[in-house]
Amino acid sequence: MAKHYFSNATKTELMKHLHEAQNELEKLLFQVHTNQLKDVRSIRHKRREIARLHTALTQTTS
């Protein structure tokens, strides 16, 4: 299995990416609720990215 691009990042970088991804997810969710966004694939991808970041963070702290 290929390594994810977060595998060599520091904890600080991962936290920064996580914060940015969560902000982007909030914007996407707002767009869905205001009918500005019809395709929810971008939300699914953003949630997967956040899950990967959480996994990478738990692996760096252990």
Secondary structure, 3 states (H helix, E strand, C coil): CCCCCCCCCCHHHHHHHHHHHHHHHHHHHHHHHCCCCCCCHHHHHHHHHHHHHHHHHHHHHC
